[in-house]
C-alpha cells in the first residue's frame, strides 16, 4: 500500500481520538489538513497562528505519541500555518515551521529529533521578556506626555491599548502627524507602560529603517525564517515611520505575513506615519487594508496652551522656574514643532548657565534671535506697513498701534496678511510689529482678509493690486 500524507495522518488521528474528547477532537484536529510526507517527516496545515499556538500549548504530548506510533521514534512533524486565506485574485499564503537557517524543512529546533522529551514540534528559540532589548527610551512616559486638543484622541487610545494590549478594537493602532508632534513619545510611552506593568510581555520598538535592514541581512544570510520567528514572539510590536516601506515590495511582503500572524494571535501592533493610510502611496492594497482594521488617530501641531504646558513641564523637570512672560513669549514665538521648541529651551538653559544669568525675557529674546531669524529680502515689515497705509490713506502709526476703528482695522489686517505672505516671521512676531498683538489676533486677521476677498470683489481687487506692488519689490 502506498504511504501518503493522508494515510499517515489518518493513522495519527486514530491515536489522537483515543486520547482526547470528541469535542476537542472535532475542534482542534478535524480542521488540520495533511500536506505531504517525506520519509519520517509529516507536514500538516492548520488554519491560523492562534490554532498553532493552541496545539503547542495543549496537545504536544498527544501529537508526539501519534507521530511516534505511526512513523516510529525518529518521526517528526512539520507545521504549515495559513497566514492569509486569499481571495479570487490572490492565492492563500502559508508559512512552514520549523525551518533552520539553511532552509532544511526536515530539521527540528537545534536539529533535535521529535522524540526528545523537552522538544515541542512547533517551537523555536524563545525570547525572554526580561532580557530582550525592547529598544525603548525609558524617559518617554504618559506622565510627561502633555495632553491637549491636538493629541487627546491619540493619547486616550494609547492608554486603552496600554491597559489591554491586543484586546481592544484599537489593533492595529495607527498614529500619524507631522514632524515633532509627539508620535514617537506616545508610542514609546505605551511600550514602557506595558513593559513595566506586564513583565511577561515581549515588547519591541523599531523604526522602519532598522526593520528593513534586518530583513535584508536575513535575506542575504538565508535566515528569513529565523527573522520571522523572532518577530512572531513579540506581544507588542511598534513600527515607527511605516510610510518609508513604500515601494519596498519584499519588505512589505514580510511585514504583511508578520502582521497577519501577530494580529490573528491577539498580539498588539502599533505604527506611526506622517499621513493616514488612505494617503499612502507605493503600498500593496491588502497591506493598506489591514492598516485600517483598528484605529487611526492623528496628532496635530500643539496649540498655544499645550505649548505653554510643555515648556513649563520641561523646565520644571530640569529644576528651573521661569517667569510667565518668558514661557508665553516662547510659546508665541516658536511657531514650528516640539523638537524645535526643545532645542530652544536647551539653548536657553545653556546660555543662562554659561552667562550665570537668571532666565528673563531679555535673555529669551536674545537667545531666540540667534535661532529663529527673519529671512532677509527686499520686502520688509516696514515696507509692507508703509505701502498698505499709503494705499488705504490711513495714518501709519495708527495702523501699527491699537486703534480699533474699522477704517484702521481693515488696513492693519491686510498688512498682517502680506507680512505672513512675504516674510518668514512667525505669527507671534508679526503680532509684535502691530502693537504687541498675539498670534490669535494675527490668525483672525488672515481669516478675515480671506473671507472678505471671497465675498467682496472690490476688496479682492484692492488686495490683488497691493500684492502686485509688493511682488514687484520682492522680485
C-alpha positions in Angstrom: 0.0 0.0 0.0 1.3 3.4 -1.0 2.2 5.7 2.0 0.7 9.1 1.6 0.3 12.1 3.9 -3.4 11.3 4.0 -2.9 7.7 5.2 -0.2 8.7 7.7 -2.4 11.5 9.2 -5.5 9.3 9.3 -3.5 6.7 11.3 -2.3 9.6 13.6 -5.9 10.7 14.0 -6.9 7.2 15.3 -4.3 7.5 18.0 -5.3 11.1 18.8 -9.0 10.3 19.0 -8.3 7.8 21.8 -6.5 10.4 23.9 -8.8 13.5 23.6 -12.5 14.0 24.0 -14.8 14.0 20.9 -15.5 17.7 21.1 -11.8 18.6 21.3 -11.0 16.2 18.5 -13.6 17.9 16.3 -12.5 21.4 17.2 -8.7 21.0 17.0 -7.8 18.1 14.8 -10.5 17.7 12.2 -9.6 21.1 10.6 -6.0 20.0 10.1 -5.1 19.0 6.6 -2.1 16.7 5.7 0.1 18.3 3.1 3.0 15.8 2.5 5.1 13.0 4.0 8.8 12.8 3.3 10.4 9.8 5.0 9.9 10.3 8.7 8.6 13.9 8.4 4.9 14.6 8.1 3.7 18.1 7.2 0.3 19.3 8.3 -1.5 22.6 7.7 -3.6 24.4 10.3 -5.8 27.5 9.6 -4.2 30.2 11.8 -1.3 31.2 14.1 -3.7 31.1 17.0 -4.6 27.5 16.1 -0.9 26.6 16.0 -0.2 28.2 19.5 -3.2 26.3 21.0 -1.9 23.0 19.7 1.6 23.8 21.1 0.2 24.8 24.5 -2.2 21.9 24.9 -1.6 18.9 22.7 2.2 18.4 22.2 2.2 15.1 24.1 -0.7 13.8 22.1 0.9 14.8 18.8 4.2 13.3 19.9 2.6 10.0 20.8 0.7 9.8 17.5 3.7 10.6 15.3 5.9 8.0 17.2 3.2 5.4 16.9 2.8 5.8 13.1 6.3 6.9 11.9 8.4 5.4 14.6 10.8 7.0 17.3 12.5 9.2 14.7 9.2 10.6 13.4 9.0 14.4 13.2 6.2 16.9 12.4 6.3 20.0 10.2 3.7 22.6 10.6 2.3 25.0 7.9 0.2 27.9 9.1 -2.2 29.8 6.8 -1.5 33.5 7.4 -3.8 34.8 4.6 -6.7 32.9 3.2 -6.5 35.0 0.0 -9.4 35.8 -2.4 -10.3 35.2 -6.0 -7.3 37.2 -7.2 -4.8 36.3 -4.5 -4.0 32.7 -3.6 -3.7 31.7 0.1 -0.3 32.3 1.8 1.2 29.9 4.4 4.4 29.7 6.3 6.1 26.5 7.5 7.8 25.7 10.9 10.2 24.6 12.0 12.9 25.6 9.5 16.6 26.1 10.3 18.9 28.7 8.9 19.9 26.6 5.9 16.2 26.2 4.9 16.1 22.5 5.6 12.4 21.8 6.3 13.2 18.4 7.8 15.1 19.9 10.7 13.7 20.3 14.2 14.8 23.0 16.6 18.6 22.8 17.1 18.5 19.6 15.0 16.8 17.6 17.8 14.6 14.7 17.0 10.9 14.8 17.8 11.4 12.1 20.4 13.3 14.4 22.7 11.4 14.8 26.0 11.9 18.6 26.1 11.1 19.2 22.5 8.0 20.8 21.2 7.3 20.3 17.5 6.4 23.9 16.8 8.9 25.7 19.0 11.7 28.0 18.1 14.2 29.6 20.5 12.1 31.5 23.0 12.6 35.2 23.8 13.0 36.1 27.4 10.8 39.2 28.1 13.3 40.3 30.8 16.4 40.2 28.7 15.2 41.1 25.2 16.2 44.6 24.1 12.9 46.5 23.7 14.7 49.5 22.2 12.6 51.8 24.3 13.6 55.2 25.7 12.5 54.9 29.4 12.1 58.7 29.6 9.1 58.6 27.3 6.1 58.1 29.6 2.4 59.0 29.8 3.2 61.2 32.9 5.4 63.5 30.9 3.3 63.5 27.7 1.3 66.7 27.7 -2.3 66.3 26.7 -4.1 68.9 24.6 -6.8 69.2 21.9 -4.1 68.4 19.4 -3.5 64.9 20.7 -6.3 63.9 23.1 -7.8 61.1 20.9 -4.4 59.5 20.3 -3.4 59.7 23.9 -6.7 58.2 25.1 -6.4 55.3 22.6 -2.8 54.8 23.7 -3.9 54.5 27.4 -6.6 51.9 26.4 -4.0 49.9 24.5 -1.5 50.0 27.4 -4.2 48.6 29.7 -5.3 45.8 27.4 -2.8 45.2 24.6 -4.3 43.2 21.8 -7.7 43.1 23.4 -9.3 46.4 22.4 -10.6 47.2 18.9 -7.6 49.5 18.5 -5.5 46.9 16.8 -3.6 48.0 14.9 -3.3 51.5 16.4 -2.0 53.8 13.7 -0.8 57.3 14.8 0.0 59.9 12.2 1.1 63.5 12.1 3.9 65.8 11.1 7.4 66.1 12.4 7.8 66.8 16.1 4.2 66.4 17.2 4.9 63.6 19.8 4.2 60.4 17.9 7.4 58.6 19.0 6.9 59.8 22.6 3.4 58.5 22.7 4.1 55.0 21.2 7.1 54.5 23.4 5.0 55.6 26.4 2.6 52.8 25.6 5.5 50.3 25.3 7.1 51.4 28.6 3.8 51.2 30.4 3.1 47.6 29.1 6.7 46.6 29.9 6.5 47.9 33.4 3.0 46.5 34.3 3.1 43.3 32.3 6.7 42.0 32.6 5.8 38.7 30.9 5.0 40.6 27.6 7.7 40.9 24.9 7.7 44.5 23.8 9.7 45.7 20.8 10.0 49.2 19.3 11.8 49.5 16.0 11.8 52.1 13.2 11.2 51.2 9.6 14.9 51.6 8.6 16.2 49.1 11.1 13.4 46.6 10.3 14.3 46.8 6.6 18.0 46.5 7.3 17.4 43.4 9.4 15.2 41.8 6.8 17.8 42.4 4.0 20.5 40.9 6.2 18.3 37.9 6.8 17.8 37.5 3.0 21.5 37.7 2.3 22.3 35.1 5.0 19.4 32.7 4.3 17.9 33.4 7.7 14.5 34.8 6.7 12.7 32.1 8.8 14.7 33.0 11.9 13.9 36.7 11.3 10.2 35.9 11.1 10.3 33.6 14.0 11.8 36.3 16.2 9.1 38.8 15.3 6.3 36.2 15.8 7.2 36.0 19.5 6.6 39.8 20.1 3.5 40.7 22.1 3.6 44.4 21.3 5.3 45.4 18.0 5.8 49.2 17.5 6.9 50.1 14.0 7.9 53.8 13.6 7.7 55.7 10.3 6.0 52.9 8.4 5.5 55.2 5.4 9.1 54.6 4.4 8.2 51.0 3.5 6.7 52.5 0.3 8.0 50.7 -2.8 9.8 48.0 -0.8 7.9 45.0 -2.2 9.8 42.2 -0.4 9.9 44.0 2.9 6.2 44.8 2.6 5.5 41.1 1.9 7.4 40.0 5.0 5.7 42.6 7.2 2.3 41.5 5.8 2.9 38.0 7.0 4.2 39.1 10.4 1.3 41.5 10.7 -1.3 38.8 9.9 0.1 36.2 12.3 0.5 38.7 15.2 -3.0 40.0 14.7 -4.5 36.5 14.5 -2.7 35.6 17.7 -4.1 38.6 19.6 -0.8 40.5 19.7 -0.8 44.3 19.6 0.5 46.2 16.7 1.2 50.0 16.7 2.5 52.0 13.8 3.3 55.7 13.2 3.3 57.5 9.9 3.4 61.0 8.5 0.0 60.6 6.8 -3.1 58.4 7.2 -3.3 55.0 5.3 -5.6 56.5 2.6 -2.8 58.9 1.5 0.0 56.3 1.5 1.5 55.6 -1.9 3.6 52.6 -3.0 1.9 50.1 -0.7 0.1 46.8 -1.5 -3.6 47.3 -1.2 -4.0 44.3 1.1 -1.5 45.7 3.5 -3.1 49.1 3.5 -6.5 47.5 4.2 -5.0 45.9 7.3 -3.7 49.2 8.5 -7.3 50.4 8.6 -8.6 47.4 10.7 -8.1 49.2 14.0 -8.0 52.9 14.9 -6.2 55.7 13.0 -5.7 58.8 15.1 -3.8 62.0 14.2 -1.5 64.2 16.3 -1.6 67.9 15.3 0.7 70.8 15.9 0.2 71.9 19.5 -1.9 75.0 20.2 -0.6 77.8 22.4 -1.9 76.4 25.7 -0.4 73.0 25.0 3.0 74.5 24.1 2.9 76.6 27.3 2.3 73.4 29.4 5.1 71.6 27.6 7.5 74.5 28.2 6.7 74.7 31.9 6.9 70.9 32.4 10.3 70.7 30.6 11.8 73.5 32.6 10.4 72.1 35.9 11.9 68.7 35.0 15.3 70.4 34.8 14.7 72.1 38.1 14.3 75.5 36.6 11.5 78.0 37.1 10.9 80.7 34.5 8.7 83.8 34.6 5.3 83.5 33.0 6.1 86.2 30.5 9.1 84.2 29.3 7.2 80.9 28.8 4.4 82.9 27.0 6.9 84.6 24.7 8.5 81.3 23.8 5.1 79.7 23.2 4.1 82.5 20.9 7.4 82.8 19.1 8.3 79.2 18.3 5.7 78.6 15.6 7.2 75.3 14.3 7.3 71.9 16.1 8.1 70.4 19.5 11.6 69.4 18.5 12.4 72.9 17.6 10.9 74.0 20.9 13.0 71.6 22.9 16.1 72.9 21.1 15.2 76.5 22.0 14.7 75.5 25.7 18.0 73.6 25.8 19.8 76.6 24.3 18.1 78.9 26.8 19.3 76.8 29.7 22.8 76.6 28.3 23.1 80.4 27.9 21.7 81.0 31.4 24.2 78.6 32.8 27.1 79.9 30.8 26.4 83.5 31.4 25.4 82.9 35.0 22.2 84.8 34.5 18.6 84.4 35.6 16.3 83.4 32.7 14.3 86.5 31.9 12.5 88.0 28.9 15.6 89.9 27.7 17.7 86.7 27.7 14.9 84.7 26.0 14.7 87.3 23.2 18.5 87.3 22.8 18.6 83.5 22.5 15.6 83.3 20.2 17.2 86.0 17.9 20.1 83.7 17.2 17.9 80.7 16.5 14.8 81.9 14.6 15.9 84.7 12.2 13.8 86.5 9.7 15.0 85.6 6.1 16.0 89.0 4.7 14.6 90.0 1.4 13.9 93.3 -0.4 10.5 93.5 1.2 10.3 94.1 4.9 7.6 94.6 7.5 8.2 98.3 7.5 7.9 98.5 3.7 4.6 96.5 3.8 3.2 98.7 6.5 4.1 101.9 4.7 2.8 100.6 1.4 -0.5 99.5 2.8 -1.0 102.7 4.9 -0.4 104.8 1.8 -2.7 102.7 -0.4 -5.6 103.0 2.1 -4.7 106.6 3.1 -4.5 105.9 6.8 -2.1 107.1 9.4 0.9 104.6 9.7 1.3 104.9 13.5 -2.5 104.3 14.0 -2.4 101.2 11.8 0.6 99.9 13.7 -1.0 100.7 17.0 -4.1 99.8 18.9 -6.8 101.9 17.2 -9.9 99.8 16.7 -11.8 101.9 14.2 -12.9 99.9 11.2 -11.2 102.2 8.7 -7.9 101.4 10.6 -8.6 97.7 11.4 -9.0 96.6 7.8 -5.7 98.0 6.5 -4.0 96.6 9.6 -5.4 93.1 8.8 -4.3 93.5 5.2 -0.8 94.4 6.3 -0.7 91.4 8.5 -1.9 89.2 5.6 1.0 90.4 3.4 3.6 90.0 6.3 2.6 86.4 6.5 2.7 86.0 2.8 6.0 87.8 2.0 8.2 87.4 5.2 9.3 84.4 7.2 8.2 85.9 10.5 6.2 83.7 12.9 2.7 84.7 13.7 3.7 85.9 17.2 6.5 88.1 15.7 4.1 89.6 13.2 1.8 90.5 16.1 4.7 92.2 17.9 5.1 94.6 14.9 1.4 95.6 15.2 1.2 96.9 18.8 2.3 93.7 20.5 -0.7 91.6 19.4 -0.8 87.9 20.0 -0.8 85.1 17.4 -4.5 84.5 17.7 -5.2 88.1 16.6 -3.0 87.6 13.5 -4.8 84.3 12.7 -8.1 86.2 12.9 -6.7 88.9 10.6 -5.6 86.4 8.0 -9.0 84.6 8.1 -10.9 88.0 7.8 -8.9 89.1 4.8 -9.5 85.7 3.0 -13.2 85.8 3.9 -13.6 89.4 2.6 -11.8 88.5 -0.6 -14.4 85.7 -1.3 -17.4 88.0 -0.7 -16.3 91.4 -1.8 -14.9 91.7 -5.4 -13.8 95.3 -4.9 -11.9 94.4 -1.8 -10.3 91.4 -3.6 -9.2 93.7 -6.4 -7.6 96.1 -4.0 -5.7 93.3 -2.2 -4.5 91.9 -5.6 -3.3 95.3 -6.7 -1.4 95.8 -3.5 0.0 92.3 -3.9 1.4 93.2 -7.3 3.1 96.3 -5.8 4.8 94.2 -3.2 5.6 91.3 -5.5 7.4 93.7 -7.8 9.5 94.8 -4.9 10.3 91.1 -3.9 11.3 90.1 -7.4 
